[in-house]
Amino acid sequence: MRETIPAALAGERVDRAVALLTGLPRSDVASLVEAGGVRLAGRVVTTRSRRVGEGEVLEVDVPAVVADLGPQSEPEVAVPVVHADEDVVVIDKPAGLVVHPGSGHLRGTLVNGLLARFPDLAGVGPDPARPGIVHRLDKGTSGLLVVARSARAYESLVAQLKRRQVERRYLALVWGQVASPAGLVDAPIGRASGDPTRMAVSSKGREARTRYEVLARYTEPVPLTLLECRLETGRTHQIRVHLAAIGHPVVGDTRYRGGRAALAVPRPFLHAHRLAFDHPGSGERVQFDSPLPADLEEVRGRLS
């Protein structure tokens, strides 16, 4: 891995910066430093307490650690498969399931469960810790995602995502009455100043575009709006950050000002309900849909 240190990480210890950028736990980062697998400005880092500066080039031999840890096959991890063929696997991910191994989640992830059912996924894509993963859903978000099962599928899906040919639509319940029946949030997203684990709208961030359409408005128990959101880009926490930025945070999203006592919800009300892409094998356009899961449907049933 080769990254330029962003402003949000300037002044952080190098072990913390590596952990945040790679998803590895600090204990593994320490072993990596001791093995000479971390370099700043071309020089091997010898102490974990070394502070990083904005613009410095950080190089990390991530595969050396990940290969030892490996994502392991775990048959006990339930994987709700919607579709599977020799090129792709489409999953309807439940809320609470982490997509791939990372900091604090080396086991029990979707990838671990997938490897038990589809062992040929191992080695698909450049990152051994994330075999077949071309896009993600946050832990608390439910819904559809596609996993590449072959090298050609990985290349095709990554290219389609880059060209914005993959359709990803989400259902989101937000606080307040969204006035316009449809709209576009076009605002760059980067790491939040002072807290690199959060994202924020930032002039120094990367391009991010989210379209939305109002599906329903509610007044009881409080003013709320059900939106369908369509991603044009795929930044970390994009929908959550964009909706909070326009004053309508996702209900239940405590990280981005969406947790309020007026409506009790078990997790962020965000569900990836539609996914469409050109099949890497046949070239045909395929589409998958997922209804609201029971926990979010129960919440909607309390609204009027």
C-alpha positions as CSV (number, residue, x, y, z in Angstrom):
1,M,0.0,0.0,0.0
2,R,1.3,3.5,-0.9
3,E,-0.6,6.6,0.4
4,T,0.1,10.3,0.9
5,I,-0.6,11.4,4.4
6,P,-3.7,13.6,4.4
7,A,-4.0,16.8,6.5
8,A,-6.4,15.0,8.9
9,L,-3.7,12.5,9.9
10,A,-0.8,15.1,10.2
11,G,0.8,14.8,13.6
12,E,-0.5,11.3,14.4
13,R,1.7,8.5,15.5
14,V,2.8,6.4,12.5
15,D,1.3,3.2,14.1
16,R,-2.1,4.9,14.4
17,A,-1.9,6.3,10.9
18,V,-1.1,2.9,9.5
19,A,-4.0,1.3,11.5
20,L,-6.5,3.8,10.2
21,L,-5.4,3.6,6.6
22,T,-5.1,-0.2,6.4
23,G,-7.7,-1.4,8.9
24,L,-5.1,-3.5,10.7
25,P,-5.2,-3.7,14.5
26,R,-2.4,-1.8,16.3
27,S,-0.8,-5.0,17.5
28,D,-0.3,-6.2,13.9
29,V,1.0,-2.7,12.9
30,A,3.6,-3.0,15.7
31,S,4.8,-6.3,14.3
32,L,4.9,-4.8,10.8
33,V,7.1,-1.9,12.0
34,E,9.4,-4.3,13.8
35,A,9.8,-6.3,10.6
36,G,10.7,-3.1,8.6
37,G,7.5,-3.2,6.6
38,V,6.6,0.5,7.1
39,R,8.4,3.3,5.3
40,L,8.0,7.1,5.3
41,A,9.6,9.2,2.6
42,G,11.4,6.1,1.5
43,R,13.0,5.4,4.9
44,V,12.2,2.4,7.1
45,V,10.3,3.5,10.2
46,T,12.0,2.1,13.3
47,T,9.8,3.5,16.1
48,R,6.0,3.4,16.3
49,S,5.8,6.8,18.0
50,R,7.3,8.6,15.0
51,R,4.8,11.4,14.0
52,V,3.7,11.7,10.4
53,G,3.5,14.9,8.4
54,E,1.0,16.0,5.8
55,G,2.2,15.1,2.3
56,E,4.6,12.5,3.4
57,V,4.5,9.3,1.4
58,L,3.7,6.2,3.5
59,E,4.4,2.8,2.2
60,V,3.2,-0.3,4.0
61,D,3.8,-4.0,3.1
62,V,0.3,-4.9,4.1
63,P,0.2,-8.3,2.3
64,A,3.1,-9.6,4.5
65,V,0.9,-9.3,7.5
66,V,-2.5,-10.1,5.9
67,A,-1.0,-13.3,4.4
68,D,-0.1,-14.5,7.8
69,L,-3.4,-13.6,9.4
70,G,-5.4,-14.7,6.3
71,P,-9.1,-14.3,6.1
72,Q,-10.1,-17.7,7.3
73,S,-13.1,-19.8,6.2
74,E,-15.9,-19.6,8.8
75,P,-18.9,-21.8,7.9
76,E,-20.8,-20.5,11.0
77,V,-21.1,-17.0,9.4
78,A,-24.5,-16.8,7.7
79,V,-24.3,-15.4,4.1
80,P,-27.7,-14.5,2.6
81,V,-27.0,-15.2,-1.1
82,V,-29.4,-13.7,-3.6
83,H,-27.6,-14.9,-6.7
84,A,-24.4,-16.8,-7.5
85,D,-22.7,-17.9,-10.8
86,E,-19.1,-18.5,-11.9
87,D,-18.4,-14.7,-12.0
88,V,-20.4,-13.0,-9.3
89,V,-22.1,-13.5,-5.9
90,V,-24.9,-11.1,-4.9
91,I,-25.4,-10.8,-1.2
92,D,-28.3,-9.3,0.8
93,K,-26.2,-8.2,3.8
94,P,-27.9,-8.0,7.2
95,A,-27.2,-5.1,9.5
96,G,-24.4,-5.7,12.0
97,L,-22.2,-7.8,9.7
98,V,-18.8,-6.3,8.8
99,V,-17.9,-6.9,5.1
100,H,-14.2,-7.7,5.4
101,P,-11.5,-8.2,8.0
102,G,-10.0,-5.0,9.5
103,S,-9.2,-3.3,12.7
104,G,-11.1,-5.0,15.5
105,H,-12.8,-7.4,13.1
106,L,-10.4,-10.1,12.0
107,R,-13.0,-12.9,12.1
108,G,-16.8,-13.2,11.8
109,T,-17.0,-11.0,8.6
110,L,-18.9,-11.5,5.4
111,V,-15.6,-12.4,3.7
112,N,-15.0,-15.2,6.2
113,G,-18.5,-16.6,5.6
114,L,-18.1,-16.3,1.8
115,L,-14.8,-18.2,1.8
116,A,-16.6,-21.2,3.5
117,R,-19.2,-21.3,0.7
118,F,-17.1,-20.1,-2.2
119,P,-13.4,-21.1,-1.6
120,D,-12.5,-20.0,-5.1
121,L,-12.9,-16.4,-4.0
122,A,-9.4,-16.6,-2.4
123,G,-7.0,-14.6,-4.5
124,V,-9.6,-12.7,-6.5
125,G,-8.4,-9.0,-6.6
126,P,-5.2,-7.4,-5.4
127,D,-5.9,-7.4,-1.7
128,P,-5.7,-10.8,0.0
129,A,-7.6,-9.5,3.0
130,R,-10.6,-8.5,0.8
131,P,-11.0,-11.2,-1.9
132,G,-13.6,-10.3,-4.4
133,I,-14.7,-7.1,-2.7
134,V,-15.3,-4.3,-5.1
135,H,-17.6,-2.1,-2.9
136,R,-18.8,-2.1,0.7
137,L,-21.7,-1.4,3.0
138,D,-21.2,0.0,6.5
139,K,-21.7,-2.4,9.4
140,G,-25.0,-0.9,10.3
141,T,-26.3,-0.7,6.8
142,S,-28.3,-3.6,5.3
143,G,-28.9,-4.6,1.7
144,L,-27.4,-5.6,-1.6
145,L,-23.8,-5.8,-2.7
146,V,-22.0,-7.8,-5.4
147,V,-18.8,-9.7,-4.9
148,A,-16.5,-10.7,-7.8
149,R,-15.8,-14.4,-8.0
150,S,-13.3,-14.3,-10.9
151,A,-10.5,-12.1,-12.1
152,R,-12.5,-10.9,-15.2
153,A,-15.5,-10.1,-13.0
154,Y,-13.3,-8.1,-10.6
155,E,-11.8,-6.1,-13.4
156,S,-15.2,-5.5,-15.0
157,L,-17.0,-4.4,-11.8
158,V,-14.2,-2.1,-10.7
159,A,-14.3,-0.5,-14.2
160,Q,-18.1,-0.2,-14.1
161,L,-17.9,1.5,-10.7
162,K,-15.3,3.9,-11.9
163,R,-17.5,4.7,-15.0
164,R,-20.6,5.0,-12.7
165,Q,-22.4,2.2,-14.5
166,V,-23.3,0.3,-11.4
167,E,-26.7,1.4,-10.1
168,R,-26.9,1.6,-6.3
169,R,-30.1,2.8,-4.7
170,Y,-30.8,3.1,-1.0
171,L,-33.9,3.7,1.2
172,A,-33.2,6.2,3.9
173,L,-35.5,7.7,6.6
174,V,-34.3,11.1,7.6
175,W,-35.2,13.7,10.2
176,G,-37.4,16.6,9.1
177,Q,-39.5,17.4,6.0
178,V,-37.3,17.5,2.8
179,A,-38.8,20.3,0.9
180,S,-37.8,19.5,-2.7
181,P,-39.3,16.3,-4.3
182,A,-35.9,15.5,-5.7
183,G,-32.4,16.8,-5.5
184,L,-28.7,16.4,-5.9
185,V,-26.1,16.8,-3.1
186,D,-22.8,17.6,-4.9
187,A,-20.2,18.1,-2.2
188,P,-16.7,16.6,-1.8
189,I,-16.1,14.3,1.2
190,G,-12.9,13.8,3.2
191,R,-11.8,12.8,6.6
192,A,-13.1,15.1,9.4
193,S,-10.6,17.5,10.9
194,G,-9.5,16.2,14.3
195,D,-11.2,12.8,13.9
196,P,-9.9,10.8,11.0
197,T,-12.4,8.0,11.7
198,R,-15.3,10.3,10.7
199,M,-16.0,11.7,7.3
200,A,-17.2,15.2,6.5
201,V,-17.9,17.6,3.6
202,S,-14.6,19.2,2.9
203,S,-13.1,21.4,0.1
204,K,-10.0,19.1,0.3
205,G,-12.1,15.9,-0.1
206,R,-12.9,13.8,-3.1
207,E,-15.8,14.4,-5.5
208,A,-19.0,13.0,-4.1
209,R,-22.5,13.1,-5.6
210,T,-25.8,11.7,-4.2
211,R,-29.1,12.1,-5.9
212,Y,-32.3,11.7,-3.9
213,E,-36.1,11.5,-4.4
214,V,-38.8,11.8,-1.8
215,L,-40.9,8.7,-1.5
216,A,-43.1,9.6,1.5
217,R,-43.5,12.3,4.2
218,Y,-44.6,11.7,7.7
219,T,-45.8,14.0,10.5
220,E,-46.2,11.5,13.4
221,P,-44.6,10.9,15.8
222,V,-42.4,13.7,14.4
223,P,-41.7,15.2,10.9
224,L,-39.8,12.6,8.8
225,T,-39.1,11.9,5.2
226,L,-38.4,8.6,3.4
227,L,-35.9,9.0,0.6
228,E,-34.6,6.9,-2.2
229,C,-30.9,7.8,-2.6
230,R,-28.8,7.0,-5.7
231,L,-25.0,7.0,-5.5
232,E,-23.1,8.5,-8.4
233,T,-19.8,8.1,-6.5
234,G,-18.9,5.7,-3.6
235,R,-17.2,7.6,-0.8
236,T,-17.0,6.3,2.7
237,H,-20.3,7.1,4.6
238,Q,-21.4,9.2,1.6
239,I,-25.1,9.1,2.0
240,R,-24.9,9.6,5.8
241,V,-22.6,12.5,5.5
242,H,-24.4,14.2,2.6
243,L,-27.9,14.0,4.2
244,A,-26.5,15.3,7.5
245,A,-24.9,18.2,5.6
246,I,-28.2,19.3,4.2
247,G,-29.8,19.2,7.6
248,H,-31.6,15.8,7.3
249,P,-29.5,13.2,9.0
250,V,-30.4,9.5,8.7
251,V,-32.7,8.4,11.6
252,G,-30.7,6.3,14.1
253,D,-27.3,7.4,12.8
254,T,-25.7,8.4,16.0
255,R,-22.3,9.1,14.4
256,Y,-23.7,11.8,12.1
257,R,-26.3,13.6,14.4
258,G,-29.2,11.2,13.6
259,G,-29.7,9.7,17.0
260,R,-32.7,11.3,18.7
261,A,-35.1,10.2,21.4
262,A,-38.2,11.1,19.4
263,L,-38.0,7.9,17.5
264,A,-36.4,4.7,18.8
265,V,-34.6,2.7,16.0
266,P,-32.3,-0.3,16.4
267,R,-29.7,1.1,13.9
268,P,-29.3,3.6,11.1
269,F,-32.4,3.5,8.8
270,L,-30.4,2.9,5.7
271,H,-31.0,0.0,3.3
272,A,-29.4,-0.8,-0.1
273,H,-32.6,-1.9,-1.9
274,R,-31.5,-2.0,-5.5
275,L,-28.4,-3.0,-7.4
276,A,-27.9,-3.2,-11.1
277,F,-24.8,-3.8,-13.3
278,D,-23.6,-5.3,-16.6
279,H,-22.9,-9.0,-16.0
280,P,-19.1,-9.5,-16.5
281,G,-19.8,-12.8,-18.3
282,S,-22.8,-12.3,-20.5
283,G,-22.7,-8.5,-20.8
284,E,-26.4,-8.4,-20.0
285,R,-27.8,-5.8,-17.6
286,V,-28.9,-7.5,-14.4
287,Q,-30.9,-6.0,-11.5
288,F,-31.6,-7.2,-8.0
289,D,-34.1,-5.8,-5.4
290,S,-34.3,-6.2,-1.7
291,P,-37.4,-5.2,0.5
292,L,-36.9,-3.4,3.7
293,P,-35.8,-5.9,6.5
294,A,-38.2,-6.6,9.3
295,D,-36.5,-4.2,11.8
296,L,-36.8,-1.2,9.5
297,E,-40.3,-2.2,8.3
298,E,-41.4,-2.2,12.0
299,V,-40.2,1.3,12.4
300,R,-42.0,2.5,9.2
301,G,-45.2,0.8,10.5
302,R,-45.1,3.2,13.5
303,L,-45.2,6.3,11.2
304,S,-48.2,8.2,9.8
